[in-house]
Amino acid sequence: NRKIDERVEFPMVLDVSKYTTSGSSAGGTVYDLEGVLVHSGTADSGHYYSFCLDRASAAKGNPRWYEFNDKLIRPFDVKADLEQECFGGFASVISCTRPSGYTPTSTAPASSSST
């Protein structure tokens, strides 16, 4: 087993329309990042934790993110701290549905880097 431990970038807003065939966009092709799954450790063992967007706050125009790490749940500044907290590997979009009336706050790419 081998863990990929390289810098990975992923956008806060992802438009997959260029990857679809004509007529297959009935469900929409633009997705907002709502969560990041992080693995620390090796391919054989380690620890998972996540950063997730609070959909209710996002729908009200004041998006708040939280870290979920075992029993620890705390506010998280996704713009300032995501790159520092992610150590490589793959980031995962947890959910692909937009709350009604939600407008993304940023189109700047988020990234993760190895340490």
C-alpha positions as CSV (number, residue, x, y, z in Angstrom):
1,N,0.0,0.0,0.0
2,R,1.2,3.5,-0.8
3,K,-0.3,6.8,0.4
4,I,-0.2,9.7,-2.0
5,D,1.4,12.5,0.0
6,E,1.6,15.3,-2.5
7,R,0.0,18.8,-2.8
8,V,-3.6,18.6,-4.0
9,E,-5.7,21.6,-5.0
10,F,-9.4,21.7,-5.2
11,P,-11.7,24.6,-5.9
12,M,-14.3,26.0,-3.6
13,V,-16.7,26.0,-6.6
14,L,-16.4,23.2,-9.2
15,D,-18.0,23.3,-12.6
16,V,-18.0,19.8,-14.2
17,S,-19.9,20.8,-17.3
18,K,-16.8,20.2,-19.5
19,Y,-16.7,16.6,-18.3
20,T,-20.3,15.9,-19.3
21,T,-21.9,14.9,-22.6
22,S,-24.5,17.1,-24.2
23,G,-27.9,16.9,-22.4
24,S,-26.6,15.3,-19.3
25,S,-26.6,18.4,-17.2
26,A,-30.3,18.2,-16.1
27,G,-29.2,18.0,-12.4
28,G,-26.7,20.9,-12.7
29,T,-23.0,20.9,-13.1
30,V,-21.8,23.4,-10.6
31,Y,-21.0,22.2,-7.1
32,D,-19.9,24.1,-4.0
33,L,-17.3,22.5,-1.7
34,E,-19.1,21.6,1.5
35,G,-16.6,19.2,3.2
36,V,-13.1,18.0,3.2
37,L,-12.0,14.6,4.5
38,V,-8.4,14.5,5.8
39,H,-6.3,11.4,6.5
40,S,-3.2,11.7,8.6
41,G,-0.9,8.7,9.0
42,T,0.2,6.0,6.6
43,A,-1.6,3.9,4.0
44,D,-1.8,1.1,6.6
45,S,-3.0,3.1,9.6
46,G,-3.9,6.6,10.6
47,H,-6.7,8.9,11.6
48,Y,-9.5,10.6,9.6
49,Y,-11.1,13.9,10.5
50,S,-13.2,16.4,8.5
51,F,-14.0,20.0,7.9
52,C,-17.6,20.7,7.0
53,L,-19.7,23.7,5.9
54,D,-22.8,24.5,8.0
55,R,-25.5,24.6,5.3
56,A,-27.9,26.7,7.4
57,S,-25.3,29.5,7.9
58,A,-24.3,29.3,4.2
59,A,-28.0,29.7,3.1
60,K,-28.1,32.9,5.2
61,G,-25.0,34.3,3.5
62,N,-22.7,33.8,6.4
63,P,-21.0,30.5,5.8
64,R,-19.4,28.8,8.8
65,W,-17.1,25.8,8.7
66,Y,-16.4,23.4,11.5
67,E,-13.7,20.8,12.3
68,F,-15.0,17.4,13.3
69,N,-12.2,15.4,14.9
70,D,-13.4,12.6,17.2
71,K,-15.1,14.3,20.1
72,L,-13.7,17.7,19.1
73,I,-16.1,20.0,17.2
74,R,-14.9,23.6,16.8
75,P,-15.3,26.5,14.3
76,F,-12.8,26.4,11.5
77,D,-11.6,29.2,9.2
78,V,-11.5,27.4,5.8
79,K,-9.9,30.3,3.9
80,A,-7.1,30.9,6.4
81,D,-6.4,27.4,7.7
82,L,-7.4,24.7,5.1
83,E,-4.0,24.5,3.4
84,Q,-2.2,24.4,6.7
85,E,-4.4,21.6,8.1
86,C,-4.4,19.3,5.0
87,F,-1.3,17.3,4.6
88,G,-1.7,15.8,1.2
89,G,-3.7,12.8,-0.1
90,F,-7.1,13.3,-1.6
91,A,-9.7,15.8,-0.5
92,S,-13.3,14.7,-1.0
93,V,-16.4,16.7,-1.7
94,I,-18.8,15.3,0.9
95,S,-22.0,16.7,-0.5
96,C,-23.1,18.2,-3.9
97,T,-26.4,19.8,-3.1
98,R,-26.8,23.6,-2.8
99,P,-29.1,25.0,-0.1
100,S,-32.0,27.0,-1.6
101,G,-30.8,30.6,-2.2
102,Y,-27.2,29.9,-1.4
103,T,-24.6,31.9,-3.3
104,P,-20.9,30.9,-3.1
105,T,-18.7,33.3,-1.2
106,S,-15.5,32.7,-3.0
107,T,-14.3,31.2,-6.3
108,A,-10.6,31.1,-5.1
109,P,-9.2,27.6,-5.1
110,A,-8.6,25.9,-1.8
111,S,-5.5,23.6,-1.6
112,S,-3.8,21.2,0.6
113,S,-0.1,20.6,0.8
114,S,2.2,17.9,2.2
115,T,4.4,18.6,5.3
